[in-house]
Every structure is written in structure tokens, then in C-alpha cells.
Amino acid sequence: MSTVGNSTNIFWHECPVGKHEREKLLNQKGCVVWITGLSGSGKSTLACSLSRELYSKGKLSYTLDGDNLRCGLTKDLGFKAEDRTENIRRVGEAAKLFADAGLICIASLISPYRKDRDSCRAMLPEKNFIEVYMNMPLELCEARDVKGLYKMARAGKIKGFTGIDDPYEPPLS
């Protein structure tokens, strides 16, 4: 019996079919490709292109897109620092499950705080977490602004917008 978070009387249940068996069945290794960067940097476009390329090579992947997740799994969260941390934690846990299932999980989120991305990395063996930084200048992201978010942030209609009045911490390498 153990306590996990706020839950007590928790027992991990092992199943006879594990990650190794699922990877063998799928003929691939499960992992997480975590794509991070500013809004408009091309994260979702890259994620979809990567997913299509993997599919064409007979590899099974699933994309966890930040905006899509906020329509369901994380719809109860806002954009304050603590909400962003919880958002990334939940996505990290979901991504870990996909990787355990033997899938290539492509997580495409701004994920502005280095410590939150590092926490997700720590959930998996090092070789199973690949961080991709879309290192695009703010000016280019603003010029793309297909959603009109930068314009609203500059006008003061959106507070706490990453890259404008909220920080983005790029990966160290």
C-alpha cells in the first residue's frame, strides 16, 4: 500500500504484456519528441509533417498539440505560471503513457519554462525523450501571427503572453 500525490491505498498493477512486447509488435521503439518554441514558430506544422513522414514509413505516432489538449485534457487550466506547469505535467504524463504503449508521441507545446520540460524529460529514460527547439525570432513569429494572438497581446487584450509579457526559457542545448 502506498500514497501517491493525494491518493492513498494505491497499488501499481503490472500486466503480462509490457513495453518490450508492444514495441516488438509495432516494430518500433516508443519515445517522446517534445517540440517547444514560441507561438507561431512552426511547432504544430512540424509535428504534423513528422507524423505524416513516420506514417509513410510504417511507424505509428500520435501528436499531442497544445491547443487541441486545451479543448479537453487541460481545458480547466489558464495561463498563469502554476497552470502552465500543471498543463505541461499532465501532457508529460500522457506522453509517457503513449511512449510506454510503444508509440512515437509528438508533443507540440510552447512549454515556456525549462523546469517543466526537464520534469517531463525526467519521466522517461534519457534516450526516450527528444527535445526539439523551434528557435525562431520573435519578429518572425509575430509576422506569421496566423491566430492574431501577438496583435492582441501587443494591444493589451491578452495578458501573460509568452514572448511579450511572459518569458520563454530556451533549452540549454
Secondary structure, 3 states (H helix, E strand, C coil): CEEECCEEEECCCCCCCCHHHHHHHHCCCCEEEEEEECCCCCHHHHHHHHHHHHHHCCCCEEEEEHHHHCCCCCCCCCCCHHHHHHHHHHHHHHHHHHHHCCCEEEEECCCCCHHHHHHHHHCCCHHHEEEEEECCCHHHHHHHCCCCHHHHHHCCCCCCCECCCECCCCCCC
